[in-house]
Amino acid sequence: MTIQEIRAFNRFYTNLIGALNYSKHLYTPYTLTESRLLYELAHTPGTDAAELRAELSLDAGYLSRMLTKFEREGLVERGPSEHDARRQRVTLTPQGRGTAALLDERSRDAVGALLDRVDPDKRQRLVEALRTAREILSADETPAGTPRASARRDGPVLRGPLPGDLGWMVQRHGAVYAAEYGWDATFEGLVARIVADFAADHDERLERVWIAELDGRPVGSVMCVRDEAPDTARLRLLLVEPEARGHGLGERMVDAVVDFARDAGYREVVLWTNDLLASARKLYVRAGFTLVAEKPHHSYGADLVGQDWRLPLVEQPAGSAS
């Protein structure tokens, strides 16, 4: 009876969301598998083909054909992995990121339209039921205690920004810093200007935003932009939501900025922070940054001590100034 009920639900749900005719459902030329592959590439930048094959449980030949199609259409680029030349690194091009963002937006719209049909009083029950089903079916072990290699919970991922994420960065910086440090709206205004400048004009080869995602929702952000000093990158807007701390996301985002800056040809990474942000400063120290200057200031309605940190990416000649 249990098997019949699960199969019946599968048939019901695939018809409900149009999974059997996914390309028509989202008005795209891509199949469900192709769309899922673009989603994975958008949410795990810098992954390699072997990881994609394992994550999606795909045949190697089938994956290769899809990647060849995407490469021909200008959606992906392939090259040797930085860590293992035997592996093939796969990254989305700017056009590929735009396509993935469009698919994600249409998928969100479709789910939103589906939820519009559900009585508001019943939506929480629906969400809790779906979460329960996922937790049970994603358990690390079967009831008999036998490990299941394919079953796992979704872990935190870093990805590029999707529509709405830049606005989310502004809103969450304002809310989190107000709650934790009592900073006023002038800080949110500063974040808004930084984000607006990036959105209006940035070079994808030299500047990047990462969004940390956990269980399908954004929980952190960081930005790498060009500094006024030549050959210098600036790390900005590092944030991890309070409930998402403890997953190593802050360290991963700092490392992502440093790796990107090094690959982009920058000679150093700099950042500005305040001395009361102790957790962030620990991340910077672990990444190799050194404190080079600090100065008291009154900003965001508080008395603060601003700090400048620096990380050289290339070895300096002996006798050069530090």
C-alpha positions in Angstrom: 0.0 0.0 0.0 2.9 2.4 0.8 4.5 1.8 -2.6 1.2 2.4 -4.4 0.7 5.7 -2.5 4.1 7.0 -3.3 3.8 6.1 -6.9 0.4 7.7 -7.0 1.8 10.9 -5.5 4.7 10.8 -8.0 2.2 10.7 -10.9 0.1 13.4 -9.4 3.0 15.8 -8.8 4.7 15.3 -12.1 1.4 16.2 -13.9 0.8 19.1 -11.5 4.1 20.8 -12.2 4.3 19.8 -15.9 7.5 17.8 -15.4 6.7 15.5 -18.4 6.7 18.5 -20.7 9.1 20.8 -18.8 10.4 22.8 -21.8 6.8 23.8 -22.6 6.1 24.4 -18.9 8.8 27.0 -18.5 8.8 28.1 -22.2 12.4 27.1 -22.8 14.3 24.9 -25.3 15.8 22.9 -22.5 14.8 19.5 -21.0 14.3 19.0 -17.3 17.8 17.4 -17.1 19.5 20.2 -19.0 17.8 22.8 -16.8 18.9 20.9 -13.7 22.5 20.9 -15.0 22.4 24.6 -15.6 21.0 25.0 -12.0 23.9 23.0 -10.5 26.5 25.0 -12.5 25.0 28.3 -11.3 24.9 27.2 -7.7 28.3 25.5 -7.5 30.7 27.7 -9.6 34.0 26.1 -10.6 32.8 22.5 -10.3 34.2 19.7 -12.5 32.6 17.2 -14.8 33.2 14.3 -12.4 31.4 16.1 -9.6 28.5 17.0 -11.8 28.2 13.4 -12.9 28.1 12.1 -9.3 25.8 14.8 -8.1 23.2 14.3 -10.8 23.8 10.5 -11.2 24.3 10.9 -15.0 25.9 8.7 -17.5 29.3 10.1 -18.5 28.4 10.1 -22.2 25.0 11.8 -21.7 26.7 14.5 -19.5 29.4 15.1 -22.1 26.8 15.5 -24.9 24.9 18.1 -22.8 28.0 20.0 -22.0 29.1 20.0 -25.7 25.7 21.4 -26.6 26.0 24.1 -23.9 29.5 25.0 -25.1 28.3 25.3 -28.7 25.6 27.6 -27.6 28.0 29.8 -25.6 26.6 28.8 -22.1 29.6 27.1 -20.6 33.4 27.0 -20.8 35.5 23.9 -20.1 39.2 23.6 -19.2 41.5 21.6 -17.0 40.9 21.8 -13.2 43.3 23.9 -11.2 43.6 21.1 -8.6 43.8 18.1 -10.9 44.7 18.4 -14.6 43.0 15.1 -15.3 39.7 16.6 -14.4 37.6 19.0 -16.5 36.5 22.2 -14.9 33.1 23.5 -16.1 32.0 27.1 -15.6 29.0 29.2 -16.9 29.7 32.1 -19.2 27.9 35.4 -18.6 25.4 34.2 -21.2 25.0 30.9 -19.3 24.5 32.7 -16.0 21.8 34.8 -17.6 20.1 31.7 -19.0 20.3 29.9 -15.6 18.9 33.0 -13.9 16.0 33.1 -16.3 15.1 29.5 -15.8 15.3 29.9 -12.1 13.1 33.0 -12.2 10.5 31.1 -14.3 10.6 28.1 -12.0 10.0 30.4 -9.0 7.1 32.0 -10.8 5.6 28.6 -11.6 5.8 27.5 -8.0 4.4 30.9 -6.9 1.5 30.4 -9.2 1.0 26.9 -7.7 1.0 28.3 -4.2 -1.5 30.9 -5.1 -4.0 28.1 -5.5 -3.4 27.0 -1.9 -5.4 28.5 1.0 -2.9 30.7 3.0 -3.9 28.9 6.2 -2.8 25.6 4.6 0.6 26.7 3.2 2.5 26.2 6.4 1.1 22.7 6.7 2.3 22.0 3.1 5.8 23.3 3.7 6.1 21.3 6.9 4.9 18.1 5.1 7.3 18.6 2.3 10.2 19.2 4.7 9.3 16.1 6.7 9.2 14.0 3.5 12.6 15.3 2.4 14.2 14.7 5.8 12.9 11.2 6.0 13.9 10.3 2.4 17.3 12.1 2.8 18.3 10.3 6.0 22.0 9.4 6.2 21.1 5.8 7.0 18.4 3.3 6.1 16.2 2.0 8.9 18.4 -1.1 9.0 21.5 1.1 9.6 23.0 0.5 6.2 24.7 3.7 4.8 23.1 5.1 1.7 25.7 6.9 -0.4 23.2 8.6 -2.6 21.0 10.1 0.1 22.1 13.3 1.7 20.8 16.6 3.0 21.5 19.7 0.9 24.6 21.4 2.2 25.5 25.0 1.9 26.6 26.1 -1.6 28.2 29.2 -3.1 26.6 30.6 -6.3 26.3 33.7 -8.4 23.5 36.1 -7.8 20.0 35.5 -9.1 17.3 38.1 -9.7 16.5 39.7 -6.4 19.7 38.6 -4.6 21.3 42.0 -4.8 18.3 43.6 -3.1 18.4 40.8 -0.5 22.0 41.7 0.3 21.1 45.3 1.0 18.0 44.4 3.1 19.8 41.7 5.2 22.9 43.8 5.8 20.7 46.6 7.2 18.6 44.2 9.3 21.4 42.1 10.7 23.8 44.9 11.6 20.9 46.9 13.2 20.0 43.8 15.3 23.5 42.8 16.3 25.3 46.2 16.6 22.5 48.8 16.7 23.7 50.5 13.4 21.3 53.0 11.9 19.9 53.3 8.3 23.0 55.1 7.1 24.8 51.7 7.0 22.1 50.2 4.8 22.4 53.3 2.6 26.1 52.6 2.2 25.4 49.0 1.3 22.8 50.1 -1.2 25.3 52.4 -3.0 27.9 49.7 -3.2 25.4 47.2 -4.6 24.0 49.7 -7.0 27.4 50.6 -8.4 28.1 46.9 -9.0 24.8 46.3 -10.7 25.2 49.3 -12.9 28.7 48.6 -14.1 31.1 45.8 -13.4 33.5 43.6 -15.3 32.7 39.9 -15.0 36.4 39.0 -15.5 37.5 41.2 -12.6 34.5 41.5 -10.3 32.1 39.0 -8.8 29.4 38.5 -6.2 28.8 35.2 -4.3 25.6 34.2 -2.6 25.8 31.5 0.1 22.7 29.3 0.0 21.5 26.8 2.5 18.3 24.6 2.0 17.4 26.6 -1.1 17.5 30.1 0.5 20.3 32.8 0.6 22.1 33.0 3.9 25.2 34.9 3.1 27.1 37.1 0.6 30.5 38.5 -0.3 31.8 40.7 -3.1 35.1 41.2 -5.0 35.5 44.5 -6.8 38.3 46.5 -8.3 39.9 48.9 -5.9 41.1 52.4 -6.8 44.7 51.2 -6.4 46.1 49.5 -9.5 46.1 45.7 -9.6 44.2 45.6 -6.3 40.9 43.8 -5.5 38.7 44.8 -2.6 36.6 42.3 -0.5 33.3 43.8 0.4 30.0 43.0 2.1 30.8 39.8 3.8 27.7 38.5 5.6 26.6 35.2 7.1 23.1 35.0 8.6 23.1 34.2 12.3 21.3 30.9 11.9 23.7 29.8 9.1 26.9 30.3 11.2 28.9 27.2 12.0 28.9 25.8 8.5 32.2 27.4 7.5 30.5 29.7 5.0 32.4 32.8 6.0 35.8 31.0 5.4 34.6 29.6 2.1 33.4 33.0 0.9 36.7 34.7 1.9 38.6 31.9 0.1 36.4 32.3 -2.9 37.3 36.0 -3.2 41.0 35.3 -2.7 41.1 32.5 -5.3 39.1 34.6 -7.8 41.4 37.6 -7.3 44.5 35.5 -7.8 43.0 33.9 -11.0 42.0 37.4 -12.3 45.6 38.6 -12.0 45.3 41.0 -9.1 48.5 41.5 -7.0 46.7 42.0 -3.7 43.4 42.0 -1.9 42.4 44.7 0.6 39.4 45.2 2.8 38.0 47.7 5.4 36.2 46.6 8.5 35.6 47.6 12.1 37.3 46.3 15.2 34.2 45.1 16.9 33.5 42.6 14.1 35.6 39.9 15.8 34.4 36.9 14.0 35.1 38.4 10.6 38.5 39.5 11.6 39.4 35.9 12.6 38.4 34.8 9.1 40.7 37.4 7.6 43.6 36.4 9.8 43.2 32.7 8.9 43.2 33.7 5.2 46.5 35.5 5.6 45.4 39.1 5.8 47.4 41.5 8.0 46.2 44.7 9.7 47.9 47.7 8.1 46.1 50.7 9.6 43.3 51.6 12.0 41.5 54.9 12.8 38.6 55.9 15.1 35.4 57.2 13.4 31.8 57.9 14.2 29.5 56.2 11.6 26.1 54.5 11.4 25.2 56.1 14.8 28.1 54.5 16.7 31.7 55.2 17.8 33.9 52.7 15.9 37.5 51.9 15.0 37.9 51.3 11.3 40.6 48.9 10.1 42.4 48.4 6.8 43.6 44.8 6.1 45.8 43.6 3.2 46.7 40.3 1.6 49.5 40.2 -1.0 48.9 37.7 -3.8 52.4 37.8 -5.3 55.7 37.6 -3.6 57.3 41.0 -3.1 61.0 41.5 -4.0 63.4 41.5 -1.1 63.7 44.9 0.5 60.4 46.3 -0.8 58.1 48.2 1.6 55.6 46.1 3.5 
